[in-house]
Amino acid sequence: MSSHRFSPSQNTHGLIPSLSHGNYPSTWHQSFSNTHISYGNSSIMTTNSSYSHLRSPINSEDSSREDIGIGRRHVYYHQPIARPHERFLNRTMDNCPEHLTSKQRSRWLKAGRNAQLNHRIVSTIEPFQSTEANYNSLTYIHGKTSENHLVGLISKMANVRLYMIDTESDRPTGNNPHTKPALLQIQAIHYETCSTVLLIEIQHLPHYSTSLFGLIQQMCSNIFSPDNKIIAWGDPIKELYSFEQFRLFDISRITKTLNLQDFFNTMWNSAHPHIQACLNRHHVMEDDCSSDEVLICLINSDDIDDDLKPQDSKADFNQCICPDEIRPYKTNNALWSLQKAIQMIFNKALDKALTMNLWSCGLDPHLNTWRTIDDKQTRHALTTYAVNDVFAPTDLYFYLMNTDISSLDTNHIINLNMIYEQPIQNLPKYFVLSDSHGKYFPPYHRTAQYQLVIKSISGLQWNNPWQQELSVNNLIESTSIKSIISTCAGIIFMVGTNSIRSW
């Protein structure tokens, strides 16, 4: 039976697993080992030599799960919907059900408009896709994640200080009137072109008393710490609030945040002030409202309507008549959608068709919650959606950090590759191409003399005639690897020699 030993510094954050109150995930997986793990501020100690950061390369090691002895269980799971938007596409005023209340009618029509808008965007614009070359293998976190893998991830992310997050929840139902937290997406940004992506499946976490949960908890505690900056499309604290009940982190320790949605709105408005005709029309509307009654109201009120008195030509206000290319939103305090921001900056379509879905279904195929091949494919689509929802705001973040947005005209379309070309420092850079031996090495390392860019690919061999993408000879000729090599002074290979004995 594994035992826990927590340092006093961690106890002060109230993160010790206990069984004192409820709010447990819907499925528990008991997970015990013979490993004794000590939790400290910066290190993990274990008596099990399998926790070594240097392992022999095994093709299956890239998986975050331990599947030995795990069979399909005869348990029924509700399945996600493959194309949930299709039933909304034909909604109009003419076919709106008559029995709906005014509020229900408004929601019914709004869902139709959103689905129709998304369909138009994805049908006419090139899709936004996260670039696999810019992140390591995706890791699902749940009750079947191996402890070895978590130890490696904690070490790998030890020096990361910038994180992009997003969350997904199941919508309320007749049996459950509240949303159910389901998925926490975390992008650990090692540097601008390399990330580690985690999908924490909240409803499939292990029991709180297990050593596996303790490791997941430590990893999250390290991420959501005062030392790190947490970014989200929206308020990060509000995004995480409903997830704190699962005791993976203490939300009060998150002190450095960035609401990228608000930041983008400010930057966009600064670069795209209202046209003069819009301002003139707005001033005329102000004059029409300047009756004695209104003046008395304004004189005696400290809460002046911002819509009547905009601070400057950059502020949002109602009745805006600016072209959509300049001001796509026409109301005061409008909130930009992530989809619209990606469209306006990169001319890419971020597909939102899967937004309303069963996110607690168990996305990782190794959870064995699927029944058919279609179910597996739907989970793959949901996973792609979840990954894109952290990469899209990350691309916007680096674009805003690296670009003088005020110098761009409204017809300027940004190439996503442009935001990945900022040199960090004028130091010689070496590219390390590794098999799974380098799986837990930080993907970037810098000293006073040089930089290392490390790419680890599980199953990589010197020669693999059956899987060319896992052959060194073919890989170094690929476009993505060539682009890295072209900026480096040399290449270091860290690949096992078994594959060349019969070459």
C-alpha positions, 0 to 999 in steps of 0.5 A: 500500500502506498503512503503519503508524506506531505511537507508542511509548506504544502499542508498550508494550502489545504491540499492534503487529500481527505474524505471529509466532504463530498463532491466526488467525481462520478467514477472512482478508480482505486489505484495503489502501488508499492511506491513511497512518494514524498511530496515537497516544494520542488522535488519528488522522491521515490524508492522505485527505480522505474521513476528514472527520467531516462528509460528505454524507448518503447513504442507504447510508452508515449501513452499516458495509461497503464492498460495491462490487465484492463478489459472492457467493462460492461457499464453503460455510458451516455455517448456524445453527439457527433453533429449536435449543430445540425438540428439547429440549422433550419430554425427560423421565425416561421417554424418556431414552436408556438407553445414556447414562452417569450424567453424560450423562444428567444433562446430557441432562435439564438441557438439557430442563429449561432449554428447557422453563423458557425456553419457559414464561417467553417464553410467559407474559411480555411479551418484553424488547426493547432500545429502538432509540431508546436506541442508534445504528445497530448496527455489525458489525465484521469484514473488510468494515467500512470504514476510514472508519467505524472512524475515525468510531467511534473519534472518536465513542467517545473520551470514553466511560468506561462499557462493557457487554460480553458474548461468544458462542462456538461449543460444542465438537464432535467435530472441535473439543473446545474452544469457539471464540470467535465474537462480542464484543458491546460497548455503549459507554454515552454516557449513560443513554439513548444507546449505540453497539453493536458486534458484533465477528465474531471469526472474520471479522476481516481479516488482522493485517497490514492497516491495517483490522485496525490500526484495529479493534485501536486501537478495542478498545485504546481501549475496554479501557483503564485509564481505562474501566469494563468491566461484564459479567454475570459476571466481565469478565476471565473473559468476555474471557480466551479472546478475548485470543488474537486480539490486539485488546486487552491484558487486563492493561490492564483495571483497572476492572471490575464483576461485575454478577451478584455485585453484583445478588445482593448487592443482592437478598439485602440487600433480601429477607432470609429469612423467620423460618420459614426461619431457625427451620428452619435453626437447628433443622437446625444444632442437629440437627447439633451432635453431639460429632463435629461440634463437634470437627470445627468446633473444629479447622477454620478452614474452617467450612462457610458453609451450617452457619453463615450470616453473617446472615439475608441469606446464601444457604444450602441447604434454604431454604423462603422463597417464590420471590418472595423467594428464587428460588434455594435453594442456597448460593452460587447464581448468578443467571441474567440471565433470572431477574433481568430477570423479577424486576425488570422482569417481562420475558422475556429469550428464551434459546432461541438460546444454543447456536448457530453464532455464528461463522456471520457475522451481518452479511448483507454477509458473504454467508455465508447461502444462503437467506432463512431463513438471513438471518432466523436471523442477524437473530434471533441479532443481536437476541439478542446486542444484548439480552444487553448491553442487559438488564444495562445496564438492570439496572445503571442500575436499581440505581444509581437505585433504593433496592431495599430500599424495594420490596416483592416485588409491585413491578414496575419500568417500564423507562421509569422508569430513563431519567428521571434529569436529569443537570444543571439546564442547558438542553438542545437536541435536534439531529436530523441526517441522516448529517452527524452520524453520528460526532458524540457523541450527547451533549455538555455544556458549562457553559452547555448540553447537546446531545442528538444523534440522527443518522438516515442517509437522513433528509430533510425530506420523504420520501413513500415512507419516512415514517420518514425524513421530518422532518415525521413523525419529530418526531411519533413517540412516541420523538422527542416524548419527547426534545423534551418535555425540551428547550428547543429543536430544531436541524435538520441536514438536507440540502436536496436533498429539498425542491427538488421538495417 
